[in-house]
Amino acid sequence: MDKKSFHVDDKSAQWAIPVPITHRPAVTSPRKKWGRRLALLFVFLCTVHFFNDVKRPRHNGHDGQDHGMLNALMRHAPKKGSVLRGKKAEQLFLSVPDTDSAITASRVYAGKAHMAGSPGDFDTAKYFLAHLQEEFQIDHSSSDIPLYSAGSRESREATLSISTLDEPKAWIDVYYPILNSPLDRSLEILGDDGNPVWSAELEEVADETDPYAFKSADAVPTWHGISRGGQAEGKLIYAHYGRQKDFDALVEAGVDFSGKIVLTRYGGVFRGLKIKRAQELGAAAVLVYSDPHDDGTVTVENGYVPYPHGPARNPTSVQRGSVQFLSLYPGDPSTPGYPSYENSTRVEGGSKPTIPSLPISWANAEVLLKHLEEGQEGPTVRLVNNVDEKVTPIWNVMGVIPGHVKNEVVVIGAHRDAWVTGASDPSSGTVSLSEVIRGFGVLRKEGWSPLRTILITSWDGEEFGLVGSTEWGEDFSEWIKDHVVAYVNMDTSASGSRLKAAGSPLLAHLLRETAEQIPHPTSEERSLWDARGDSGTLFGEHMNAEIAAMHEDELLAVDSIGVSPLGSGSDYTIFLQYHGVPSTDGGFTSTLHDPVYHYHSIFDSQYWQELYGDPGFSRHVAIAKHIGLQVLRLSGDIILPFNTTHYSIELESYLDNVASIAVAGSFDVDLSPLRGSLHALQSASLALDSAKTKAEHKLRKILKRLKKRHAICRKIRHKIHKASCKLMKVFGKDKCESKDKHGDMERERSHGRPSRRLLKAIQRVQAVNKRLIAFERGFISKDGIKDREWYKHLGVAPGKWSGYGATTFPGITEALTMDKNATAATYEAGRLKVLIDNLVETIRM
């Protein structure tokens, strides 16, 4: 309080000399005079207290969630005048992500090999933990790392107590999946006498031009994660991309796969499904290679020099990767549906290959293909792939920023483990997430707290089959269902020039609106969203027509907003496909006219990233701003930014696609009942849209009125406070309560007992949000999808024979396209109809 408020004028304190008068009036004693003043003041204070309390119910236990929102909406940031939120918070956040900081972080994460379960991987986990602790000012004075074994009391409490935290917290959870690592491997062509006539050089060859690749050339041998160990020998057969249709065409042509070694190229479908189809047909082993024809125009044929001296493919590069059957179920193959604790019961899961495989380079594949060209029958090939399979610890790093509405949690995550150094996959994603953390750290220092709690995760073991996220998601299944409202995923943020945005239709508008707010990383007059049309700058005369058509199909697989549906292949899978949590994913991807991205190779290095992938790291920063803005909206908007009407309209487009398949195949399937249910869902969603608008408008109107009223009350209390202080001075009491303390007491008092109208408005908002949260969960079926019951979402799933790509209405679609069974399709349509009818009732206001 201003010191002048405590000063009493000396003149006013003196007794004036009486003026002589004819009739002497009655004299009131000074004590009685002050007594009357005190009485009047007491009456006034009681009146203010009465009007301040009117229609203000006592706070009770059931509205803790309402009180959390009230506190967030009404409180003031310390010494700032008003809480930092909304546009102000967003503007401050967007000013933080920085290219220099991103480059520095990338050189740390991509500075050495860090395959899941390795010492390098643990080092990156500790580095990420320290980053969380520093930015969120979490006490880490103890020398002990908060490292909790999955299933332990500490690990359970760490996650289950998230909704009770008042201060940020960070820790590491350790899971124990069965993983494998390479031992001895070889590939040979055998002569008629059974002796080798050629032996492949399986390792990649680097020189000091790329110091990162050169240093890590022998760090992780070329092999397939989760591959079957063993040896195989047989005639070589070429199966193109190894898609189901490629194998089927060969079978129809009379090719017998029994005992054969199958050579396929990368692309078209997930690598594990190439091995799956080959083993079903009786093949002995599979070889998978990277073909420069898939590199678009950036080829030696078009005059481009191979990396590291140019942008074309290094002919010795090899794509490592997991060959788990991802479309059956992700995670640790030995613990399907339950977490991998150190003492978990293990089973021989059905998602592992039963035949060996090896990834090979174009340099080696070219030799094999020339032998195939020389005659009708391929040469005899011998393959050895011995592996060490064992329980291997992996480390998920978790960090929490507590919100006011504690039972609603927004999760943002990126995986950290790489096949080698992984400057693009995954380090670019980790770097973008690190910049988000820095941004949130700056906000917190300015007094910001999110409306909803934010959980930040650095997943481990993703490359082996989404292991870290899946095991955690199976471990805390009930907690996720009760608390998590949305998941924002980050995998590779920069490997090329084109922005790809994917997600649940519920979040499509959020993806687009936030991207439109951010400048294009290399073109000032455009927005980040415009980068969806970028296609690189390296052109040439020769380009494979089939690969061009495949890329065109991928570009067309978007909704009316421009967002692709999510299949699988990254850590959103457990959230969307298993729990029904709406999710997003995105980043800059390589096009047919970009420098060749050496996926899962030693050449996915820091040197390549700084030279070709994202020179200057402006794309890393743009993605950091994009995902951070999504999280700020998801965690800060009064009404969750979910668009159920867009989703319900997209569902009808999914049904149109199914109807087209049925007509093309002459299947007799009546889809009209399902269509009727979708129309009912659209109507219910429109009603929910209206309720959303009214609920938010009503709450904002009441808040505006209350803020005005509180401003008036503050002025009155300020005057009363000044008068009280003067009065105390008169009676010889110099000590007067400070203005700041008085203001704190006022805020605490007024927030503890809000008006009924305000509480009712908040409860109306919470009722709307509850229905929005229930929307995606409404597609979760306890019985799951036929033949792969782990996947529970009947609206979208990874294609059974694509792995990465999304199949919409998978039960009906696969009944028609794979089983060729109209009766099964009708049954699946009925299952989906039941879910949608239930969802209509759930979201009805």
Number of C-alpha atoms within 10 A of each C-alpha: 14 9 6 8 14 18 12 14 7 7 8 8 9 8 7 8 6 6 5 7 7 5 6 7 7 6 6 8 9 9 9 10 11 12 12 12 13 14 12 12 15 12 12 13 13 12 12 14 11 11 10 15 15 10 13 17 13 11 14 10 7 8 13 15 18 21 23 18 24 21 18 22 17 16 16 16 16 12 10 10 9 13 20 20 22 13 11 11 23 18 12 16 23 19 11 21 25 20 17 13 16 23 21 11 19 27 18 15 29 27 22 23 27 25 25 27 21 14 12 18 23 20 13 21 26 18 15 23 21 17 17 25 19 14 17 24 15 16 11 13 7 7 6 7 13 18 17 19 18 24 19 14 10 16 18 16 11 20 19 14 10 25 20 13 16 14 13 20 21 25 25 25 26 25 27 24 28 19 25 21 18 18 13 12 18 15 23 19 23 19 13 9 7 11 10 15 11 14 14 16 15 21 18 21 16 22 12 10 12 18 14 25 29 18 16 19 21 16 17 19 21 27 28 26 23 26 28 21 22 16 18 21 19 22 20 26 25 20 21 16 21 28 24 18 12 15 21 16 13 15 13 9 9 9 12 14 22 15 17 24 29 26 25 25 23 19 19 20 18 27 28 26 23 31 30 23 18 25 22 12 16 15 24 24 31 27 23 28 24 26 18 19 16 20 23 24 28 30 25 15 15 16 12 19 16 17 20 19 11 16 22 25 25 24 19 19 27 28 21 25 25 21 26 28 25 28 25 20 23 28 30 30 26 21 20 21 20 19 26 31 20 17 9 14 11 14 10 10 13 14 22 22 23 17 22 26 30 28 23 27 23 21 19 18 22 14 13 22 17 11 17 16 10 10 9 8 12 20 21 20 24 21 23 20 23 20 22 11 15 12 15 17 22 26 29 26 28 22 25 25 23 23 29 27 22 22 19 23 27 21 23 24 23 30 29 32 34 30 29 29 31 31 34 33 27 27 31 38 28 31 32 34 32 24 26 27 23 22 24 24 21 19 22 18 12 17 16 19 24 27 27 28 29 26 22 22 23 26 27 31 31 25 25 28 26 26 30 32 28 28 28 23 24 21 19 15 17 12 16 23 17 11 17 22 28 27 25 24 26 28 26 27 31 31 30 26 26 22 26 20 22 23 24 24 30 24 24 26 18 20 26 19 14 18 25 16 14 18 18 19 20 15 11 9 8 14 17 24 23 17 20 19 12 14 17 15 14 17 16 15 8 13 19 13 11 11 17 15 11 12 14 11 11 11 15 10 14 14 16 13 12 19 25 25 24 27 24 24 20 23 30 29 26 27 25 29 28 25 25 28 24 24 27 28 25 24 30 26 20 21 24 21 20 25 30 29 23 22 19 24 25 33 32 29 32 28 21 25 25 15 15 18 29 21 14 18 22 20 27 32 28 27 31 31 29 26 24 26 25 24 22 23 20 27 27 23 16 21 19 21 19 24 20 24 20 20 22 24 17 17 22 16 15 18 21 14 14 23 19 11 15 22 11 9 13 10 16 13 20 14 18 12 12 21 17 13 20 22 17 18 26 21 16 21 26 17 15 21 17 11 18 22 13 15 23 19 14 19 21 17 14 16 17 12 12 15 13 12 12 16 12 12 15 15 11 13 17 17 13 15 19 20 15 17 21 19 18 15 16 12 9 9 11 13 10 15 12 11 14 11 10 15 14 14 12 16 17 13 11 16 17 17 17 18 20 14 14 20 20 15 22 24 19 21 25 19 16 24 21 17 19 24 23 18 26 27 22 21 24 23 20 12 12 18 21 14 10 13 16 20 27 24 28 25 21 23 28 24 22 20 25 22 23 21 23 19 23 25 21 23 26 29 24 23 19 22 14 10 12 15 16 19 14 17 26 20 15 21 24 16 16 22 19 13 18 21 17 14 22 21 13 16 23 16 16
